Amino acid sequence: MSAIVRTFACILLMACLPFTAAAQELLGAVVMHGKGGSPTRLVADLAKSLESRGILVANLEMPWSGKRDYDVSVEKGELEVEAALAGLRAKGAKKVFVIGHSQGGVFALHLAGRINADGFITIAPGGSTANRYFYERISDSFTRARELVAAGKGNEPAELYDFENARGNYAVKSTPAVYVTWFDPAGAMSQERAVKVVNPNVPVLWVGPTRDYAGLLKFSLPLYRDLPKNPQTRLYEPNADHRGAPTAAADEIARWMSDVAGSK
């Protein structure tokens, strides 16, 4: 190898190293899976893709996972995300983001009006408690949970139900006091409420896959338009279905995060 070639190679190497190190120090992301899911399923490839770019990732198991079954309240779920963000900052992340898929996407929108982060990404958000179709299927369970709370039995396990299109109604191992925080049609998981109280100073990337479930496609664009105006808020519509949306959007998510971080 000639001296000129070696010098050129060294320049290239030196140019690349600071970028990689800076990316690792600069960006961090909390990733939240969907209803009944886990960090190792539909969001796993997204988390790995971000990590491969030098982004620090906290891929969380959320209270609505298949294992946890709403074991803590919405408030404690918020604290779990805040703790994860603090952990990313402690590792050197200078700009941090919150990413959620499906039910995690609704929670991400809720958090966008509640906690401090540099941006929020909602991927195929679904499971809104304000959706009439959804609420009709859990309303009896929600009413019973409220009655048990009023009767002083809020911390006693009871037979309560969740709903998902693919599964129908199914029992969850929760307590009434915790259950009502997640299933209140006017509460944290009302997507219709959440989009209107997003912090207008914080941008949102809304990922609406073109082959999402029909019920979610119907409301995706109107709800996106209800977000407060922010010059960096974007709509991205990958050619993907609901389950494949996190993987399909990985490149765009990383690009958007980098753009937002670079502008601050």
N, C-alpha and C positions, 0 to 999 in steps of 0.2 A: 504494500500500500504506500503510495507516494505521500510526501509530507503535506502536499496541498489537500489530498483526499482525507488524510488523518485530521487535519485542522478543521476541514469542513464538517467531518463527522462529529468532532468534539463540540463545535458550535451548535449543531443540531441537538446533540444530547443535552447540552447546557440549557438550550432554549426550552426543551421539553420538560426537564426536571422541575423547574420552578412552577410550571403550570400544574403539573400533577400534584405537587405538594400543596400549592395554593388551593386547588380544588378540594383536597382532603381537609384542609383547615377551614375553608370558607363555608362549605355547604353541609347541611345535615337535614335529614328527613325522617319523620315519624310516619310509618306505614300502618294502616288499619284495614283489616280484612272485612268481609261481608258477613251477613247473618249466618250463624251456624258454622262459620268457616274457621280458618286457622292461619297462622303465618306461613305454613308450609304448603298451602294449596294455591289458590288463584292469584295471590299477590306475591308469591315466592319469586317468580321470574323477574317481576318489576324490581323487587328489593335487590336481587342479585345484579340486575342491569345497572342500577344506580351505584351500587358498591363498586362495580367494575370501572366506573368513571371517577372513582376516588371520593364519592359522596359518602359521608357517614350516615348509616341507616339504623334506626331502631324499629324493627318489625315486630309489632306488639300483638299479644293475644288479648283481645278485647273482651269486655264483660258479656258480650253476646255470642261468644264462640261456642262451638259444639260441646266443649268441656266445661265452660264456666256457667252457661245458662243464667245470665243476669244475676251474678252473685254479689254485685255491689251496685249502689245507686248511680244515677247520672253524675251527681256531684263528685263521687269518688272516681268515676270513669274519667272525668275532666282532669282530676288530680294525677291520674296515672299518665295521661298524655303530657301534662306539664312537667312531671318528673322525668319523663323520657326526653323532652326538649332540653331540660336542665342538664341531663346526662350528656347529650350531644354537644351542648355548649362547653361543658367541662372538658370534653375531648378535643376541643379546638374549633368547633363549628362557629363561624361568625354570622352566618345567615341560616335560619332554620325554617323548615316547611312542614306542613301537615298534609298527609295524603290519605284519602279514604276511598274504598271501593264499596259500592252498593249501600248497605246500611252504614258502613264506615264512611261513605260519601255524605250521607245525611248528617252524621255526627261531625264530620269535618266542617260542614256549613254552619252547624250550631257553634262549634268552637271558634269559627271565624268572627263571631261576635262576642267572644268571651275571653280568649286568651291571647297572649303575645307571641306572634310568629311573623315571619316576613312574607308568607304567602300560603295559600291553601289550595289543594287540588282535590276536586271531587270527581270520581270516576263512576259513571253510570249510577248516580245516586238512586236508591230505592228503599222501600220499607217505611215511607212516611206515615206516621200515625194519623195525620190529618186526611189522608186519602180515604174517601168514603168506602171504596171496595175493601180496603184493608180493615178499616175500623169496624165495619159491619161484621167481620169474621172474628174479631176479638172483643167486641163490645160487652158481651155477657161476662167474659172473664175479667175485663177491666172494672165493670160495675161491681162484681163480687169482691174484687181486691179492695176497692174503695170502701165497701161495706165492712170488710174485715178490719181495715185500718181504723175506721170509725168506732168499731166495737172493741178496740184495744188489742186486736190480734194481728197487728201488722207485721210482727217479727216471727210469727209461727208459720212454717212451711204450709203451703196450700196447693191444691190442684189448679194450676193456672195455665193459660195457653198462649202460644204465639202462632203466627200464620206465615206461610211462604207458598208461593204459587206452585212450586214443584212438589211440595209435601202436604199442602193443606194445613189444617190445624194440628198442632202437636203440643204435648205437655212440656213445660219448662220447670226446672227445680229452683224456684225462686220463692221469696217471701212477698206478701202483699205490699209492704211498705217500699220495697225496692222495685217491684213490678210496676207500680203506678208511676214512678219517675220516668220509666222508659216508654210506657204505653199511653200516656196522657195525650189525647188528640190535639191539645193546645200547648203541649210541652216541648221538651228539648228535641224530640225526634219528629216534630212537625216540620217538614221541609218548606212548606208554604210560609210558616212563621220565620224559619231560620234565614231564608234568602233575604228577607226584608230588614234583618237586624245585623247583617254582616257589617263589620267595621269598614266604612268607605275608604279608609286610608290604606287598606290591605288588599292586594289583588287576589283574584281567584282564577284558576284554570279549571274550566268546566269541560270534562271529557264526556261527550255524548255519542256513544257508538251507534253507527247507522243501522245496525241489526239488533239493537236492544229489544227487550220485550215490548210488545205493542203498547201496553199500559204506561210504561216509562217513557217511550218515545213521544207519546201524546203530550206529556207535560214537560219534557226536558227543555225545549226552547222557550216556552212561556216563563218557566221558572228562572231560567238563565237570565232572561230579560228583566226579571224583577230584582236582580242584584243591584246594589248601589253602584253608581258609575265610578270606574277607576280606569285610568289610561292603560294599565297593564292587565286588566281582566280580559280573558280570552275564552273563546269557544273552540274546542278541537273535536272533530267528528271523524274518528278512525273507522275504516271499514272492518268492523268487528262485531261480535255478539256480546251479550252481557258478561259471560264468563271469560271471554278472551280479551276484554277491554284493557285490563291492567297491563298485559304484555304488549298489546298493540300500541299503547300510548307511551311506552317507556321512553323512547327517543325524544318525543315531543315534551314530555314532562321534564326530562333532564335539560333540554334546551331552554324551556321556559324558566325553570329555576335559575339557570345560569344568567339569563337575560335580566330577570328581576334582581338577582344579587348584584349584578354588575351596574345596575342603575342607581343603587343606594349608596 
